[in-house]
Amino acid sequence: MEPQQIREGYLVKKRTLLNYWTTVWVVLSEDGLEFYKKKTDQSPKGMIPLKGATLISPCQDCGNRTLVFKITTHKKQEHFFQASHVEERELWVKDIKRAIQCLQGGKRFARRSTRRSIRLPDTVNLTELYTKLRDQDEGVKELKLERENRIFNHCFTGSTVVEWLISKEKARNRPEALMLATGLLNEGFLQPAGDLSKEGAVSGEKSIFLDQTDAFYYFADSGFFCEGYSSDEDTLVKEEFRGNIVKQGCLLKQGDDPLGSIYLRGSVVTAVDFVPDAKRYDVDGNLFEIITSDETHYFLQAATAEERKEWIEAVQEVSKSGK
């Protein structure tokens, strides 16, 4: 019988031979922990067997890094993981400890998998599918669509995506195409634009892609923005850029160029006490680190401890929602 998946999500892991931390997608099953470079990867970077393993949490072996837990295998190999917040760490620790206990007692882990994203066949490569969907010549065309006194730029409808998948023989029928489109939505390749599609994206325990002509979507890496008619004058006012604003304010950022953006889908954020290899050694206090899905590290500084906490919570919410 195949070992069932118990929990999965992004964690920060210390590399075995180097004092370097990187974000990985971790899948906990009944007999081990597999970790991947990205959520969409088919082959894991490594596997940690849990039979005979021990777990220590909280772990104080990593200097200024907090929220760390350590797994030591029966061969005395040590693996360090860092969560984004206390609650997340405790959920991982609870399930890993229970999996170890079940292995020792020869029992099966009773709880069902907590995976929330849609199940797709192993042969489906969503990254490759998205690249073809995004192709300027053969893919879905980005349009200017209007609904309820708002204009959505660089957008397309849900039914357009479904019909494209069928016409390009990526799916055999509409239910299968809808499943693929939902997978793209759950992975953050497609983003909801407008109230209808956003309601579908947060319905139930997982996102639902809507096969409708009035449900609008946009590509995650496009220049999407929305404009609404002003109530005072007959002009268009830009209302949002790449989705709703969750939080805004001033932060200090490491590096000479403060301009640009950080893509948060699949990122991990955590509080830190210092910036490694910083040129200015007086940069400390209220710092936090964002590690993106492509392993880029960003260090930012808030004005107060409370503001840092608010920013971390906001980034975590966006990262989980795939915005």
N, C-alpha and C positions, 0 to 999 in steps of 0.2 A: 504494500500500500504506500502511495506517495506521501511523504511528510507534508502536512498542511502548513500554509503560511499563517503566522500568528500576528505579526505586526510589521509595518514597513514605513519608511520615511527618511528624510535627510538628517544626517548627523555629521559632526566634524570629527575626523579620525586622525590620530597621530600616525605618521608614516613609521614603519618598523625601524628603518636604518637611519633616518634623518629626524632631527628635531623640527619637523615641519608638519603643519596641520592642514588638512584639505577636506572639503565637503564630499561626502559619498552618500549614495542611496543604499540603505541598509534593509535587508529582508530577513526577518527572524522566522525560522521554521522550527519544527519540533526538535530537530537534532543539531541545529547550527545557525550561524549568522553568515549570510552572504552579503558582500558589499560591492557596489557597482560605481563606476565613475559618474554615470548618468542614469536617471530613472528608465530611459528608453533602451539602454544597452541590453543585449541578449545574453552576453557572457559576463560573469562576475570577475572582479579583479582578485578576489580571494574569498576563502571560506574559513570560518572559525568553528571547529567542532565543540559542542557543549558537553558531551559526555565526559564526566570527570573534571569539568571546569569549575572554577570558583569566581565569584564576582564581589568586588569591593565598591561601595558607594556610600557617601561621597569619597572620591579619591583625591588625596592631597599631594600626589607625586609629581604634579605638573606645574609647579611654581605658582604664577599668578593666574593661571586658568582655573575658572570655577566650573561647576556643573559637570564635572568629569566623573565617569565610572570606568573601572578597569576589569577586564575579563582575562583570567589566567587559565590557559588550557592545561590538560593533564600532562603535556610535554613542557610545561613551565614557560610557554610563550605568552608574553603580555601584550594586550591590545587595549588602547585607550580611546574612549569616545567622549565627545562633549555635546550636550544638548543645548537647546536655545533658552530654556527656562526650567525651573524646578519641577513643575508639573509634568513636562515632557520627559525629563530624566526619570522621574519616579515611575511613569508608565512603562518605559523601556526596562527599567530595573526589575519591576514587579513581574513582567512577562518572562524576562530572561531567567530570573530565579526560579520561576515556576516550571519553565521548560527544563532546567537542570534537574530539579527535583523529580519531575516526571520520568526523565531518563534514568535516574538512580533507582526509582521504584518500579521501573518497567511498565509505566502507565502512559496513556495517550493524553495529550493536551486537549482539554474538553472544549474550550471556547473556539468559536469560528473565527476566521480571518477578519481583520479590521480594515482590509484594503478597501478604499472607497472608489477608486477609479474603475472604469469599465473594463471587463475582461475581453481581450482581443486574442485572436490566434497568434501563435509564436512567429508565424511567417510574415505578419504585418509589420512593416517598418514605417512608423508614423513620421519620422524625420524625412525619409525619402518621399513619402506621399505628400507631405507639406511642401517640399521643394517643387514638386510637379504642380501642385495646386496653386503655388505662388508664381509660376512661370508667366512672364509678361505676354508671351505669344499664345501658349496653349492652355494656360490656367484660367482661373476665375477672374473676371474683370472687376476692378475696383471702380465704383460709381459714386455719384452724388445723389443720395436718396433723401426724400423728404417725408416726414411723418409728424403730425401733431405740432405744427408750427416750428419744427426743428429740422435742420439740414445736416445730414450725416455724410461727411466727406471720406473718401477712400473706403467705401463700405460695399456690402453685398448682402443678399438675402439668404436665409437658411435653405430655402427650396432650390436656390441656384447651386449651392454646394452639393446637395443631394443629387440633383440632376447631372451635374458635372461628373460626379463619381460613377454614376451609372453609364453615362455616355462614353467615358474613357475606360470602361470595363474594369474599374477598380472595385466595383460592387455588382452583384448579380441582380439585386432588387432594391426597393426603397428601404425596407427594414435593415438590410445589410449596410446600405449606404448611411443610414441614420446611425447605426452602431459605430461606423468608422468616423463620422463627423463628431459624434459624442466623445470618442477617444481623442480626437484632435482638440476638442474643447477642454477636456479634462487635463490634457497635457499642456495647455496654455498656448498652443499654436494658433488657435482661433479665440477671439475675444468677443463677448457680447456687447452690443451697442444699442441703447434704447431700453425702455422699461420692460418690454415683452421678453426679449432674449435674456435680459438680466434676471428676470424672475425665473426663467427656465434654468439658468445657470446655478441657481441656489435652491432649487426645489428638491425636497427629500434629502437623502444622504449623499447624493452625487449629482453632478451637473447633467442636464438633459439638453441636447441640441434640438431645436425646433425646426421641423420641415414645413416652414410657412413663408409666404411672400412678404409678410409684415414683421418678421423677426429678422433684425439686422445684426450682422457680424463684421469683424474686420481682422486683418492679419496682425499678429502680435508685433511684428517689426515694421509695420507700415506707418505712414504719417497721419493716422486717423485723428480727426477732431470734429467736434459738433458745434454748430452755430444755432442760436435761437433768436427769433424775432423779438426786438425790444417792445415792451408795452407802451413806451412813451413816444417812440418815433419809428418810422418805417425803415429801420436799418437792422442789419444782422450783427449780433454780438457773439463772439466766440465764448461758448459756455464751458467746454471741457476739452482737454487734450489727453489722448490715450487713456480715457476713462475718468471716473470721478476722482477728485482730490480727496485723499484720506486725511492727510496732515501736511501742513506747510510751516516753514519757519527758517531761521538761520542756523547753520551748523558750520563748524570748521572742518575742512577736509585736508587729508594729507596729499601733497603734490602741489605743483606750481600752477596747474590749470584747473580752476574751479568749475569750468563749464562742462556740460555733458549730462549723461544720464546713466543710471545703474539699473540693469534689467533684473528684476527681483524674482521672477518665476523660478522656483526651486532653490532659492538662496537660503542661507542660514545666517542668523544674526545673533550676536552674543555680546555681553559686556566684557570689556578688557581693562586692564590696569595700566598698560603702556603700549606704545607703538614700537614694534621690533625694528632695530636699525634706523631709528629716527635721527635726523641730523640735529634736531632741536631736542635736547634732553629734558627741557622744562615742559614738554608737552605731556601732561598727565591730568587725570581727573575727568570723570564723566565721559570716558571714551567708550565707543562700541565699534565692533568689527562686522562687516558684511562680507560673506564669502559667496560669490555667485555660483551658478551651476557649472560654469566653465572654469572654476577655480581661481577667479580673480579676487584679490583681497582689497577691501576698502576700509580705511580707518577714519572715523568721524568723531567729532567732539561736540557735546551739548553744553549749554551754559550751566545747567544744574543737574543734580542726580535725578530729580523728579522728571525733568524734561528728557533725560536719557532714557528713563524707563518708558515714557510715553512714545518715544521714537522707536524703541525696540518692539514694543507691542504693536505699533502701526505697521512696521516692516514685516513682522511675523504674520499679521493678518493678510497683507497683500501677497506675501509669498505663498501662503496656504491657498488663497482664493485663485491664484494664477493670473492676477491682473498685471 
